[in-house]
């Protein structure tokens, strides 16, 4: 700021005032006050310039997008750019192949704050229509994660999950490590990862924060058939092309058929959920492999597929008399899926099909008559449509409907007369709405109708958040 012209003008004004109004003390006081204010402004400007000169320039954060709008999670590290929030118009985020929670997918190289925290939570209310005594409220899950940018190309992600409010030896709650891996990028379109991470099958397994899917509860196909949230210990390579094609391949731990509980019901609810290992002293004599592809070359369209396969006996023989002969050395588990999502305008349309098999379990099932047998095949599919009906300020209301068909025991490999035959296909219609409050909070309500187990018909209400 140059003050010389101002000072000269003030001096001239002062001289003129003196000639025409000598002794006018009031005018003189006003002029002196103006001069003092100008000097004060000059001093403040000098201080600001000194502070700016002393502040070193900061390097801009390196944003890397993956192609997907959370949660979580700890999206997707497989592509050159990753966003940490779900796509604004649609409450269900596009999944990435190597991703997890939205926070975990925020791949930046900001040196000022290399460590960041992320998480999500959901609290649900379920009221059955036929037996209202079973109505309950539940802190379904709380997830907390930490992501540390160890260098410009290397980051460390750790994610912890707590279920059902209280965890102890006598409670139903559970505490677990959901993810713990190190990721290194060889280039913007190619990376490696090792540790405990999510398997890129289906849509929900990678993007399972409550702000990224419709409905209070997670859909049945991607929990009963694909055992979300499903993670394994291993190594993976992932990448993306400029044409919108993303890929992810890996060598990991797999399922353990020795964990099958023939006297329980978990195997009927989710065959693979009953025998997944989750990185807990996981048997690794037999390893599994997987591969997944996703294409987003057209705006608003996401098409993907994946397959996971591996033997599951780990050459373990039980020498006890009671379980002698229950060894299935050639049993192989294979699971695959294909899915698509299209978001034209206010619509959000999606569909998914998944199918799994467990081979060579005839000898095993022969020793399990009248109990929960190991299925030979299981499958499920769903279609879903949502519409962004109303928006105002930070609020967004999206009604939806979903129809799904699934069967956790479509066929068996067992001698004649063993077991009760294949199970019936369950068909579930879910209708409700998501009310988003900003980008990170959602209120949900829906009604579910079951065709086979009608006692499960219910009203669901829920609160979900992500940060």
TARA-V230060 format. One record per residue. N is the residue number from 1. PHI is phi in radians with two decimals (999 if undefined). Layout:
n,phi
N,PHI
N,PHI
This chain:
n,phi
1,999
2,-1.74
3,-1.80
4,-1.06
5,-1.03
6,-1.15
7,-1.12
8,-1.13
9,-1.12
10,-1.15
11,-1.13
12,-1.11
13,-1.09
14,-1.16
15,-1.14
16,-1.12
17,-1.13
18,-1.21
19,-1.19
20,-1.68
21,-2.49
22,-1.04
23,1.44
24,-1.38
25,-1.14
26,-1.17
27,-1.13
28,-1.10
29,-1.13
30,-1.13
31,-1.13
32,-1.12
33,-1.13
34,-1.12
35,-1.08
36,-1.12
37,-1.12
38,-1.11
39,-1.11
40,-1.14
41,-1.10
42,-1.07
43,-1.14
44,-1.13
45,-1.09
46,-1.11
47,-1.13
48,-1.09
49,-1.07
50,-1.16
51,-1.16
52,-1.11
53,-1.15
54,-1.46
55,-1.55
56,-1.25
57,-1.14
58,-1.77
59,-1.26
60,-1.15
61,-1.11
62,-1.54
63,-1.50
64,-2.20
65,-1.67
66,-1.83
67,2.11
68,999
69,999
70,999
71,999
72,3.06
73,-1.49
74,0.02
75,999
76,-2.29
77,-1.22
78,-1.43
79,-2.02
80,-1.11
81,-2.37
82,-2.24
83,-1.82
84,-1.69
85,-2.19
86,-1.12
87,-1.01
88,-0.99
89,-1.26
90,-2.09
91,-1.29
92,-1.93
93,-1.35
94,-1.23
95,-1.39
96,-1.81
97,-1.39
98,-2.01
99,-1.68
100,-2.68
101,-1.26
102,-1.06
103,-1.11
104,-1.18
105,-1.54
106,-1.31
107,-1.57
108,-2.29
109,-2.11
110,-1.20
111,-1.25
112,-1.23
113,-2.51
114,-1.27
115,-1.93
116,-2.31
117,-2.00
118,-2.60
119,3.04
120,-2.76
121,-2.72
122,-2.58
123,-2.17
124,-2.13
125,-2.23
126,-2.20
127,-2.23
128,-1.12
129,-1.37
130,-1.61
131,-2.27
132,-1.24
133,-1.18
134,-1.59
135,-1.05
136,-2.61
137,-2.00
138,-2.61
139,-1.38
140,-1.00
141,-2.87
142,-2.24
143,-2.15
144,-2.21
145,-2.43
146,-2.30
147,-2.09
148,-2.15
149,-1.48
150,-1.20
151,-2.72
152,-1.06
153,-2.01
154,-2.19
155,-2.39
156,-2.13
157,-2.20
158,-2.33
159,-2.40
160,-2.08
161,-2.19
162,-2.20
163,-2.06
164,1.12
165,1.40
166,-2.27
167,-2.09
168,-2.83
169,-1.16
170,-1.92
171,-1.95
172,-1.45
173,-1.17
174,-2.51
175,-2.04
176,-2.64
177,-1.59
178,-1.44
179,-2.57
180,-2.79
181,-2.54
182,-2.02
183,-2.11
184,-2.30
185,-1.71
186,-1.34
187,-2.77
188,-1.09
189,-1.96
190,-2.57
191,-2.60
192,-2.20
193,-2.57
194,-2.50
195,2.33
196,-1.73
197,-2.52
198,-1.32
199,-1.51
200,-1.43
201,-2.00
202,1.31
203,-1.86
204,-1.26
205,-1.07
206,-1.56
207,-2.10
208,-2.06
209,-1.21
210,-1.08
211,-1.40
212,-1.89
213,-2.41
214,-1.56
215,1.68
216,-1.23
217,-1.71
218,-1.13
219,-1.15
220,-1.28
221,-1.08
222,-1.64
223,-2.23
224,-1.48
225,-1.67
226,-1.59
227,-1.38
228,-1.18
229,-1.56
230,-1.95
231,-2.33
232,-2.42
233,-1.68
234,3.02
235,-2.18
236,-2.50
237,-2.19
238,-2.53
239,-2.93
240,-2.65
241,-1.96
242,-1.18
243,-1.41
244,1.65
245,-1.65
246,-1.96
247,-2.42
248,-2.69
249,-2.27
250,-2.83
251,-2.11
252,-2.48
253,-1.15
254,-2.36
255,-1.52
256,-2.18
257,-1.17
258,-1.19
259,-1.47
260,-1.10
261,-1.83
262,-1.27
263,-1.77
264,-1.74
265,-1.91
266,-1.07
267,-1.12
268,-1.29
269,-1.30
270,-2.77
271,-0.97
272,-1.41
273,-1.11
274,-1.38
275,-2.25
276,-1.33
277,-1.87
278,1.00
279,1.35
280,-1.71
281,0.79
282,-1.17
283,-1.16
284,-2.36
285,-1.14
286,-1.87
287,-1.74
288,-2.10
289,-2.23
290,-2.55
291,-2.64
292,-2.55
293,-2.26
294,-2.55
295,-2.15
296,-2.27
297,-1.25
298,-1.96
299,-0.98
300,1.50
301,-2.07
302,-2.33
303,-2.17
304,-2.63
305,-2.76
306,-2.76
307,-2.51
308,-2.36
309,-2.64
310,3.05
311,-1.27
312,-2.30
313,-1.60
314,1.01
315,0.98
316,-1.58
317,-2.01
318,-1.61
319,-1.38
320,-1.15
321,-1.11
322,-1.12
323,-1.95
324,-1.02
325,1.53
326,-1.50
327,-1.47
328,-2.10
329,-1.16
330,-1.86
331,-1.12
332,-2.17
333,-1.89
334,-2.31
335,-2.38
336,-2.45
337,-2.60
338,-2.44
339,-2.59
340,-2.64
341,-2.48
342,-2.36
343,-2.18
344,-1.38
345,1.06
346,-1.50
347,-1.46
348,-2.37
349,-2.01
350,-2.62
351,-2.67
352,-2.64
353,-2.29
354,-2.41
355,-2.54
356,-2.30
357,-2.58
358,-2.25
359,-1.66
360,0.97
361,-1.96
362,-1.05
363,-1.13
364,-1.15
365,-1.19
366,-1.11
367,-1.70
368,-2.17
369,-1.15
370,1.29
371,-2.16
372,-1.38
373,-1.45
374,-1.41
375,-1.31
376,-1.51
377,-2.52
378,-2.72
379,-2.73
380,-2.99
381,-2.66
382,-2.62
383,-2.20
384,-2.56
385,-2.37
386,-2.32
387,-2.39
388,-1.36
389,-1.39
390,-2.56
391,-2.44
392,-2.75
393,0.93
394,-1.64
395,-1.66
396,-2.62
397,-1.88
398,-2.32
399,-1.18
400,-2.64
401,-2.49
402,-2.40
403,-2.12
404,-2.33
405,-2.22
406,-2.64
407,-2.56
408,-1.49
409,-2.61
410,-1.26
411,-2.78
412,-2.26
413,-1.86
414,-2.69
415,-1.05
416,-1.01
417,1.54
418,-1.65
419,1.43
420,-1.89
421,1.53
422,-1.11
423,-1.40
424,-1.41
425,-1.20
426,-1.55
427,-2.20
428,-2.24
429,-1.91
430,-2.11
431,-2.36
432,-3.08
433,-2.71
434,-1.94
435,-1.98
436,-1.48
437,-2.02
438,1.31
439,-1.53
440,-2.16
441,-2.33
442,-2.45
443,-1.89
444,-2.28
445,-2.66
446,-2.77
447,-2.15
448,-2.08
449,-2.12
450,-1.86
451,-1.46
452,-1.60
453,-1.59
454,-1.19
455,-1.15
456,-1.58
457,-0.96
458,-2.82
459,-1.85
460,-2.14
461,-2.27
462,-2.74
463,-2.16
464,-2.34
465,-2.59
466,-2.63
467,-2.53
